[in-house]
């Protein structure tokens, strides 16, 4: 199914860009302020969301109905908040770096839930 390939590709692209932008933030690089670095991530995230909705509908699995998808949506909201704190709103470098690391841990949780279809991935 093409939606799954788009989704997985978007997941890889969004994480890669988030990781790179986090490194740029840590080293205080001017690259973080480039126009493409502000435009491309939301475009990829839009593709990611559209493919997620398409997949959800096509497999008849819905957030707030199926626990694993509910866990992913809640973790996604936390990931977005941490990402915003890391790359935009964190007042100190320590806060930004801590949020960046926490966002990555959240991302890996989301991926693990997606693979296992179990919100308790370690059980």
N, C-alpha and C positions, 0 to 999 in steps of 0.2 A: 504494500500500500504506500503510495507516494507521500501521504500526509505523515506517516511515521518517519520516512527518510528526511523530510523537511524538518520535522520536529527534532529528531536526533541531531541533524546538522546544525540547526539553530541553537540547540543546547550547547554543543561543542563551541560554536562561534561566540555565543554570548559569554560563556565562561572564560574562553581564551581572552576576549577583549576586556572582561572585568579584571582578570588576573594581570594583564599587561598594564591597564590603566592604574591598577593598584600599585604596581611596581613604579610606574611613573610618578604617582603621588608620593611614594616613600622617598624617592630620590629628587623630588621637587623639579621634575622635568617640564619644560615648556610644551612638550608634545601633548600633554594632557589638555592644553588649551586650543589645540588645532581644531578647525571647524569639523573635519571628518570624524574626529574622536567624540564630538558631541552629537553628530547626526546619525552615524552608522549604528551605534548600540540600540537606540529606540526603534530603528527600522527592523533590525534583527529580532528584537523583543516582540515586535508586532507580528512578525512571521511565526515566532515561537508560540505566542498566544493563539493566533488563528489556527495553527496546526494542532495545538492542544485541544481546542474546542472541537475541531473536526474529528480528532481521534476519540474524544470522549463520547461524542454523539454516535460515531460509527461502531464503537464497541459496547454501547449501552451501559457505560459506567459514568456516574455523575458525582460531583462533589456534594457533600452533605447527604448523600444516599449511601455511598460506598466509603468505608473508613479510610482505605489507602489513598483515595483521591482527595478526601477531605484533609488528610494529613499533609498531602502535597500542596494544596492550596494555602493552608495556614502557614506552612513552612515557606512557601513562596512569598507571602506577604511579609514575613519576618526577614527573608533574604533581601527583598526590595528595600525595606527600611534600613537594614544594616548597610546595604550598598549605598544608599543615599547619605547615610552618616559617614561612611568611609570616603566617598568621593566628593561630597558637596558640603555637608552640614557639620561635620566634626570640627570642633573649635581648636583642638590640639592634635599634634601628630600622633600622640599616644592613643587618643580616642579614635582617630581615623584608622590607624594600623590595627588596633584591636577590633574595630568593626569590620575591617577588611578580612581579617583572619576568621572571625565569627561567621561572616557571610559565606566564606568558602566552606566551612564546616556545615553550614545550613544547606548549601548547594549539594554537598556530597550526601547528606541525609535525603534530600529530595530525589537524587539519582538512585540511591539505594532503595527507597520506597517504590520508585517507578519499576525497578528491576524485579523486586521481590513481591510487589503488590501487597505489602504488609507494612503497616505503620510502625510496628514494633520490629524493626529490621534485625535487631540483635537476638530476638527470641527464637 
